[in-house]
Amino acid sequence: MWFVDAIRGLMRPLITAYLLILATFVTLNISRHLGGVGALSPVDLMILYKEAIAHMLFLTTTAVTWWFGSRPSSLRQLKRQ
């Protein structure tokens, strides 16, 4: 059934978009209630900066690994035929 494959193909991008929107919403609300980045000390800003870089590197690594890991190799494609 083509529509089942279409729905399955849309789930990962939809879930990703939903989580990005949710994370942005939560972050903006927390920032607004706490007074924004200006309320943080330089030490706290450096910790936040280091954490953001570490998380971005982790997410990038995970996304690239997932992307290339989920693609079938040419050998597996030949065996299916």
Backbone atoms as SQL, in Angstrom:
CREATE TABLE atoms (id INTEGER PRIMARY KEY, chain TEXT, resi INTEGER, resn TEXT, atom TEXT, x REAL, y REAL, z REAL);
INSERT INTO atoms VALUES
  (1, 'A', 1, 'MET', 'N', 0.842, -1.177, 0.000),
  (2, 'A', 1, 'MET', 'CA', 0.000, 0.000, 0.000),
  (3, 'A', 1, 'MET', 'C', 0.891, 1.245, 0.000),
  (4, 'A', 2, 'TRP', 'N', 0.711, 2.077, -0.980),
  (5, 'A', 2, 'TRP', 'CA', 1.569, 3.255, -1.137),
  (6, 'A', 2, 'TRP', 'C', 1.363, 4.273, -0.026),
  (7, 'A', 3, 'PHE', 'N', 0.115, 4.410, 0.475),
  (8, 'A', 3, 'PHE', 'CA', -0.114, 5.431, 1.510),
  (9, 'A', 3, 'PHE', 'C', 0.505, 5.036, 2.845),
  (10, 'A', 4, 'VAL', 'N', 0.629, 3.747, 3.123),
  (11, 'A', 4, 'VAL', 'CA', 1.296, 3.307, 4.344),
  (12, 'A', 4, 'VAL', 'C', 2.779, 3.665, 4.276),
  (13, 'A', 5, 'ASP', 'N', 3.397, 3.442, 3.119),
  (14, 'A', 5, 'ASP', 'CA', 4.795, 3.822, 2.935),
  (15, 'A', 5, 'ASP', 'C', 4.968, 5.334, 3.031),
  (16, 'A', 6, 'ALA', 'N', 4.005, 6.088, 2.506),
  (17, 'A', 6, 'ALA', 'CA', 4.075, 7.550, 2.574),
  (18, 'A', 6, 'ALA', 'C', 3.974, 8.033, 4.014),
  (19, 'A', 7, 'ILE', 'N', 3.068, 7.451, 4.773),
  (20, 'A', 7, 'ILE', 'CA', 2.920, 7.826, 6.185),
  (21, 'A', 7, 'ILE', 'C', 4.176, 7.458, 6.955),
  (22, 'A', 8, 'ARG', 'N', 4.697, 6.289, 6.728),
  (23, 'A', 8, 'ARG', 'CA', 5.913, 5.847, 7.401),
  (24, 'A', 8, 'ARG', 'C', 7.094, 6.763, 7.046),
  (25, 'A', 9, 'GLY', 'N', 7.172, 7.178, 5.795),
  (26, 'A', 9, 'GLY', 'CA', 8.241, 8.063, 5.359),
  (27, 'A', 9, 'GLY', 'C', 8.131, 9.455, 5.952),
  (28, 'A', 10, 'LEU', 'N', 6.922, 9.871, 6.299),
  (29, 'A', 10, 'LEU', 'CA', 6.719, 11.202, 6.877),
  (30, 'A', 10, 'LEU', 'C', 6.907, 11.249, 8.391),
  (31, 'A', 11, 'MET', 'N', 6.886, 10.104, 9.046),
  (32, 'A', 11, 'MET', 'CA', 6.917, 10.097, 10.510),
  (33, 'A', 11, 'MET', 'C', 8.202, 10.698, 11.077),
  (34, 'A', 12, 'ARG', 'N', 9.358, 10.320, 10.559),
  (35, 'A', 12, 'ARG', 'CA', 10.622, 10.843, 11.098),
  (36, 'A', 12, 'ARG', 'C', 10.711, 12.363, 10.938),
  (37, 'A', 13, 'PRO', 'N', 10.428, 12.919, 9.752),
  (38, 'A', 13, 'PRO', 'CA', 10.490, 14.378, 9.641),
  (39, 'A', 13, 'PRO', 'C', 9.437, 15.087, 10.500),
  (40, 'A', 14, 'LEU', 'N', 8.230, 14.511, 10.603),
  (41, 'A', 14, 'LEU', 'CA', 7.193, 15.140, 11.421),
  (42, 'A', 14, 'LEU', 'C', 7.553, 15.124, 12.902),
  (43, 'A', 15, 'ILE', 'N', 8.051, 14.005, 13.385),
  (44, 'A', 15, 'ILE', 'CA', 8.462, 13.915, 14.783),
  (45, 'A', 15, 'ILE', 'C', 9.623, 14.866, 15.055),
  (46, 'A', 16, 'THR', 'N', 10.573, 14.950, 14.134),
  (47, 'A', 16, 'THR', 'CA', 11.709, 15.858, 14.291),
  (48, 'A', 16, 'THR', 'C', 11.233, 17.306, 14.346),
  (49, 'A', 17, 'ALA', 'N', 10.368, 17.694, 13.424),
  (50, 'A', 17, 'ALA', 'CA', 9.850, 19.066, 13.415),
  (51, 'A', 17, 'ALA', 'C', 9.077, 19.360, 14.697),
  (52, 'A', 18, 'TYR', 'N', 8.243, 18.422, 15.140),
  (53, 'A', 18, 'TYR', 'CA', 7.481, 18.599, 16.373),
  (54, 'A', 18, 'TYR', 'C', 8.411, 18.804, 17.570),
  (55, 'A', 19, 'LEU', 'N', 9.438, 17.982, 17.685),
  (56, 'A', 19, 'LEU', 'CA', 10.354, 18.102, 18.816),
  (57, 'A', 19, 'LEU', 'C', 11.153, 19.399, 18.758),
  (58, 'A', 20, 'LEU', 'N', 11.540, 19.840, 17.560),
  (59, 'A', 20, 'LEU', 'CA', 12.243, 21.121, 17.430),
  (60, 'A', 20, 'LEU', 'C', 11.356, 22.284, 17.842),
  (61, 'A', 21, 'ILE', 'N', 10.107, 22.262, 17.415),
  (62, 'A', 21, 'ILE', 'CA', 9.158, 23.322, 17.790),
  (63, 'A', 21, 'ILE', 'C', 8.912, 23.302, 19.291),
  (64, 'A', 22, 'LEU', 'N', 8.710, 22.122, 19.854),
  (65, 'A', 22, 'LEU', 'CA', 8.473, 21.999, 21.289),
  (66, 'A', 22, 'LEU', 'C', 9.675, 22.473, 22.099),
  (67, 'A', 23, 'ALA', 'N', 10.875, 22.070, 21.713),
  (68, 'A', 23, 'ALA', 'CA', 12.085, 22.484, 22.424),
  (69, 'A', 23, 'ALA', 'C', 12.278, 23.999, 22.337),
  (70, 'A', 24, 'THR', 'N', 12.006, 24.582, 21.178),
  (71, 'A', 24, 'THR', 'CA', 12.119, 26.039, 21.023),
  (72, 'A', 24, 'THR', 'C', 11.102, 26.753, 21.896),
  (73, 'A', 25, 'PHE', 'N', 9.884, 26.281, 21.905),
  (74, 'A', 25, 'PHE', 'CA', 8.827, 26.880, 22.731),
  (75, 'A', 25, 'PHE', 'C', 9.192, 26.844, 24.218),
  (76, 'A', 26, 'VAL', 'N', 9.624, 25.686, 24.681),
  (77, 'A', 26, 'VAL', 'CA', 9.989, 25.542, 26.096),
  (78, 'A', 26, 'VAL', 'C', 11.178, 26.439, 26.434),
  (79, 'A', 27, 'THR', 'N', 12.197, 26.449, 25.578),
  (80, 'A', 27, 'THR', 'CA', 13.384, 27.267, 25.821),
  (81, 'A', 27, 'THR', 'C', 13.044, 28.747, 25.859),
  (82, 'A', 28, 'LEU', 'N', 12.240, 29.208, 24.926),
  (83, 'A', 28, 'LEU', 'CA', 11.861, 30.627, 24.910),
  (84, 'A', 28, 'LEU', 'C', 11.048, 31.011, 26.137),
  (85, 'A', 29, 'ASN', 'N', 10.139, 30.143, 26.568),
  (86, 'A', 29, 'ASN', 'CA', 9.349, 30.438, 27.765),
  (87, 'A', 29, 'ASN', 'C', 10.214, 30.473, 29.024),
  (88, 'A', 30, 'ILE', 'N', 11.126, 29.536, 29.149),
  (89, 'A', 30, 'ILE', 'CA', 12.025, 29.536, 30.304),
  (90, 'A', 30, 'ILE', 'C', 12.895, 30.786, 30.286),
  (91, 'A', 31, 'SER', 'N', 13.419, 31.129, 29.124),
  (92, 'A', 31, 'SER', 'CA', 14.261, 32.318, 28.991),
  (93, 'A', 31, 'SER', 'C', 13.480, 33.583, 29.362),
  (94, 'A', 32, 'ARG', 'N', 12.245, 33.675, 28.906),
  (95, 'A', 32, 'ARG', 'CA', 11.418, 34.845, 29.215),
  (96, 'A', 32, 'ARG', 'C', 11.147, 34.958, 30.717),
  (97, 'A', 33, 'HIS', 'N', 10.856, 33.843, 31.362),
  (98, 'A', 33, 'HIS', 'CA', 10.547, 33.863, 32.799),
  (99, 'A', 33, 'HIS', 'C', 11.775, 34.146, 33.658),
  (100, 'A', 34, 'LEU', 'N', 12.953, 33.747, 33.187),
  (101, 'A', 34, 'LEU', 'CA', 14.170, 33.932, 33.983),
  (102, 'A', 34, 'LEU', 'C', 14.911, 35.226, 33.662),
  (103, 'A', 35, 'GLY', 'N', 14.446, 35.993, 32.700),
  (104, 'A', 35, 'GLY', 'CA', 15.094, 37.256, 32.394),
  (105, 'A', 35, 'GLY', 'C', 16.065, 37.203, 31.238),
  (106, 'A', 36, 'GLY', 'N', 16.087, 36.135, 30.497),
  (107, 'A', 36, 'GLY', 'CA', 16.937, 36.034, 29.320),
  (108, 'A', 36, 'GLY', 'C', 18.388, 35.739, 29.645),
  (109, 'A', 37, 'VAL', 'N', 19.222, 35.801, 28.620),
  (110, 'A', 37, 'VAL', 'CA', 20.641, 35.486, 28.760),
  (111, 'A', 37, 'VAL', 'C', 21.354, 36.545, 29.594),
  (112, 'A', 38, 'GLY', 'N', 20.840, 37.766, 29.579),
  (113, 'A', 38, 'GLY', 'CA', 21.450, 38.854, 30.348),
  (114, 'A', 38, 'GLY', 'C', 21.450, 38.610, 31.848),
  (115, 'A', 39, 'ALA', 'N', 20.593, 37.723, 32.319),
  (116, 'A', 39, 'ALA', 'CA', 20.529, 37.435, 33.749),
  (117, 'A', 39, 'ALA', 'C', 21.611, 36.450, 34.197),
  (118, 'A', 40, 'LEU', 'N', 22.352, 35.874, 33.257),
  (119, 'A', 40, 'LEU', 'CA', 23.366, 34.878, 33.595),
  (120, 'A', 40, 'LEU', 'C', 24.729, 35.536, 33.818),
  (121, 'A', 41, 'SER', 'N', 25.501, 34.937, 34.700),
  (122, 'A', 41, 'SER', 'CA', 26.867, 35.407, 34.928),
  (123, 'A', 41, 'SER', 'C', 27.762, 34.925, 33.788),
  (124, 'A', 42, 'PRO', 'N', 28.945, 35.534, 33.619),
  (125, 'A', 42, 'PRO', 'CA', 29.856, 35.073, 32.568),
  (126, 'A', 42, 'PRO', 'C', 30.240, 33.601, 32.707),
  (127, 'A', 43, 'VAL', 'N', 30.368, 33.121, 33.938),
  (128, 'A', 43, 'VAL', 'CA', 30.701, 31.710, 34.160),
  (129, 'A', 43, 'VAL', 'C', 29.553, 30.825, 33.676),
  (130, 'A', 44, 'ASP', 'N', 28.327, 31.215, 34.014),
  (131, 'A', 44, 'ASP', 'CA', 27.161, 30.444, 33.565),
  (132, 'A', 44, 'ASP', 'C', 27.020, 30.476, 32.041),
  (133, 'A', 45, 'LEU', 'N', 27.320, 31.618, 31.434),
  (134, 'A', 45, 'LEU', 'CA', 27.266, 31.719, 29.977),
  (135, 'A', 45, 'LEU', 'C', 28.289, 30.796, 29.324),
  (136, 'A', 46, 'MET', 'N', 29.488, 30.702, 29.905),
  (137, 'A', 46, 'MET', 'CA', 30.516, 29.824, 29.350),
  (138, 'A', 46, 'MET', 'C', 30.084, 28.362, 29.470),
  (139, 'A', 47, 'ILE', 'N', 29.488, 28.001, 30.589),
  (140, 'A', 47, 'ILE', 'CA', 28.985, 26.633, 30.772),
  (141, 'A', 47, 'ILE', 'C', 27.886, 26.342, 29.748),
  (142, 'A', 48, 'LEU', 'N', 26.972, 27.298, 29.573),
  (143, 'A', 48, 'LEU', 'CA', 25.892, 27.141, 28.605),
  (144, 'A', 48, 'LEU', 'C', 26.442, 26.993, 27.191),
  (145, 'A', 49, 'TYR', 'N', 27.444, 27.793, 26.857),
  (146, 'A', 49, 'TYR', 'CA', 28.078, 27.759, 25.543),
  (147, 'A', 49, 'TYR', 'C', 28.726, 26.392, 25.298),
  (148, 'A', 50, 'LYS', 'N', 29.466, 25.889, 26.282),
  (149, 'A', 50, 'LYS', 'CA', 30.120, 24.582, 26.150),
  (150, 'A', 50, 'LYS', 'C', 29.089, 23.458, 26.010),
  (151, 'A', 51, 'GLU', 'N', 28.030, 23.532, 26.794),
  (152, 'A', 51, 'GLU', 'CA', 26.974, 22.511, 26.723),
  (153, 'A', 51, 'GLU', 'C', 26.277, 22.539, 25.352),
  (154, 'A', 52, 'ALA', 'N', 26.015, 23.737, 24.843),
  (155, 'A', 52, 'ALA', 'CA', 25.354, 23.856, 23.538),
  (156, 'A', 52, 'ALA', 'C', 26.217, 23.243, 22.443),
  (157, 'A', 53, 'ILE', 'N', 27.521, 23.526, 22.470),
  (158, 'A', 53, 'ILE', 'CA', 28.418, 22.953, 21.466),
  (159, 'A', 53, 'ILE', 'C', 28.470, 21.436, 21.588),
  (160, 'A', 54, 'ALA', 'N', 28.568, 20.919, 22.816),
  (161, 'A', 54, 'ALA', 'CA', 28.618, 19.468, 23.020),
  (162, 'A', 54, 'ALA', 'C', 27.342, 18.803, 22.510),
  (163, 'A', 55, 'HIS', 'N', 26.195, 19.413, 22.789),
  (164, 'A', 55, 'HIS', 'CA', 24.930, 18.836, 22.333),
  (165, 'A', 55, 'HIS', 'C', 24.796, 18.898, 20.817),
  (166, 'A', 56, 'MET', 'N', 25.210, 19.994, 20.208),
  (167, 'A', 56, 'MET', 'CA', 25.133, 20.096, 18.744),
  (168, 'A', 56, 'MET', 'C', 26.038, 19.063, 18.076),
  (169, 'A', 57, 'LEU', 'N', 27.234, 18.854, 18.621),
  (170, 'A', 57, 'LEU', 'CA', 28.123, 17.842, 18.056),
  (171, 'A', 57, 'LEU', 'C', 27.525, 16.448, 18.201),
  (172, 'A', 58, 'PHE', 'N', 26.932, 16.165, 19.356),
  (173, 'A', 58, 'PHE', 'CA', 26.292, 14.867, 19.568),
  (174, 'A', 58, 'PHE', 'C', 25.141, 14.662, 18.582),
  (175, 'A', 59, 'LEU', 'N', 24.286, 15.681, 18.438),
  (176, 'A', 59, 'LEU', 'CA', 23.143, 15.549, 17.531),
  (177, 'A', 59, 'LEU', 'C', 23.582, 15.420, 16.079),
  (178, 'A', 60, 'THR', 'N', 24.629, 16.143, 15.704),
  (179, 'A', 60, 'THR', 'CA', 25.142, 16.034, 14.341),
  (180, 'A', 60, 'THR', 'C', 25.684, 14.637, 14.076),
  (181, 'A', 61, 'THR', 'N', 26.457, 14.123, 15.021),
  (182, 'A', 61, 'THR', 'CA', 27.007, 12.773, 14.894),
  (183, 'A', 61, 'THR', 'C', 25.885, 11.739, 14.806),
  (184, 'A', 62, 'THR', 'N', 24.898, 11.887, 15.662),
  (185, 'A', 62, 'THR', 'CA', 23.770, 10.954, 15.663),
  (186, 'A', 62, 'THR', 'C', 23.006, 11.015, 14.342),
  (187, 'A', 63, 'ALA', 'N', 22.746, 12.225, 13.846),
  (188, 'A', 63, 'ALA', 'CA', 21.996, 12.374, 12.594),
  (189, 'A', 63, 'ALA', 'C', 22.761, 11.779, 11.416),
  (190, 'A', 64, 'VAL', 'N', 24.054, 12.059, 11.332),
  (191, 'A', 64, 'VAL', 'CA', 24.854, 11.530, 10.219),
  (192, 'A', 64, 'VAL', 'C', 24.938, 10.013, 10.302),
  (193, 'A', 65, 'THR', 'N', 25.168, 9.482, 11.500),
  (194, 'A', 65, 'THR', 'CA', 25.237, 8.032, 11.687),
  (195, 'A', 65, 'THR', 'C', 23.908, 7.385, 11.317),
  (196, 'A', 66, 'TRP', 'N', 22.818, 7.972, 11.766),
  (197, 'A', 66, 'TRP', 'CA', 21.490, 7.434, 11.473),
  (198, 'A', 66, 'TRP', 'C', 21.236, 7.464, 9.969),
  (199, 'A', 67, 'TRP', 'N', 21.586, 8.593, 9.328),
  (200, 'A', 67, 'TRP', 'CA', 21.329, 8.733, 7.906),
  (201, 'A', 67, 'TRP', 'C', 22.067, 7.673, 7.102),
  (202, 'A', 68, 'PHE', 'N', 23.369, 7.547, 7.349),
  (203, 'A', 68, 'PHE', 'CA', 24.147, 6.588, 6.566),
  (204, 'A', 68, 'PHE', 'C', 23.940, 5.154, 7.052),
  (205, 'A', 69, 'GLY', 'N', 23.605, 4.986, 8.311),
  (206, 'A', 69, 'GLY', 'CA', 23.356, 3.646, 8.829),
  (207, 'A', 69, 'GLY', 'C', 22.031, 3.064, 8.356),
  (208, 'A', 70, 'SER', 'N', 21.067, 3.937, 8.061),
  (209, 'A', 70, 'SER', 'CA', 19.756, 3.446, 7.635),
  (210, 'A', 70, 'SER', 'C', 19.678, 3.211, 6.133),
  (211, 'A', 71, 'ARG', 'N', 20.692, 3.647, 5.400),
  (212, 'A', 71, 'ARG', 'CA', 20.702, 3.425, 3.948),
  (213, 'A', 71, 'ARG', 'C', 21.232, 2.020, 3.656),
  (214, 'A', 72, 'PRO', 'N', 20.525, 1.286, 2.845),
  (215, 'A', 72, 'PRO', 'CA', 21.010, -0.053, 2.518),
  (216, 'A', 72, 'PRO', 'C', 22.265, 0.019, 1.638),
  (217, 'A', 73, 'SER', 'N', 23.190, -0.850, 1.909),
  (218, 'A', 73, 'SER', 'CA', 24.401, -0.885, 1.080),
  (219, 'A', 73, 'SER', 'C', 24.059, -1.464, -0.289),
  (220, 'A', 74, 'SER', 'N', 24.923, -1.240, -1.239),
  (221, 'A', 74, 'SER', 'CA', 24.666, -1.761, -2.591),
  (222, 'A', 74, 'SER', 'C', 24.690, -3.289, -2.584),
  (223, 'A', 75, 'LEU', 'N', 25.474, -3.893, -1.686),
  (224, 'A', 75, 'LEU', 'CA', 25.514, -5.339, -1.586),
  (225, 'A', 75, 'LEU', 'C', 24.170, -5.888, -1.102),
  (226, 'A', 76, 'ARG', 'N', 23.570, -5.237, -0.078),
  (227, 'A', 76, 'ARG', 'CA', 22.275, -5.680, 0.419),
  (228, 'A', 76, 'ARG', 'C', 21.197, -5.482, -0.629),
  (229, 'A', 77, 'GLN', 'N', 21.280, -4.406, -1.407),
  (230, 'A', 77, 'GLN', 'CA', 20.298, -4.179, -2.447),
  (231, 'A', 77, 'GLN', 'C', 20.371, -5.245, -3.525),
  (232, 'A', 78, 'LEU', 'N', 21.577, -5.673, -3.859),
  (233, 'A', 78, 'LEU', 'CA', 21.742, -6.728, -4.860),
  (234, 'A', 78, 'LEU', 'C', 21.207, -8.061, -4.360),
  (235, 'A', 79, 'LYS', 'N', 21.374, -8.350, -3.054),
  (236, 'A', 79, 'LYS', 'CA', 20.876, -9.610, -2.491),
  (237, 'A', 79, 'LYS', 'C', 19.352, -9.649, -2.483),
  (238, 'A', 80, 'ARG', 'N', 18.711, -8.501, -2.335),
  (239, 'A', 80, 'ARG', 'CA', 17.236, -8.450, -2.326),
  (240, 'A', 80, 'ARG', 'C', 16.644, -8.758, -3.694),
  (241, 'A', 81, 'GLN', 'N', 17.395, -8.472, -4.748),
  (242, 'A', 81, 'GLN', 'CA', 16.873, -8.642, -6.099),
  (243, 'A', 81, 'GLN', 'C', 16.951, -10.045, -6.552);
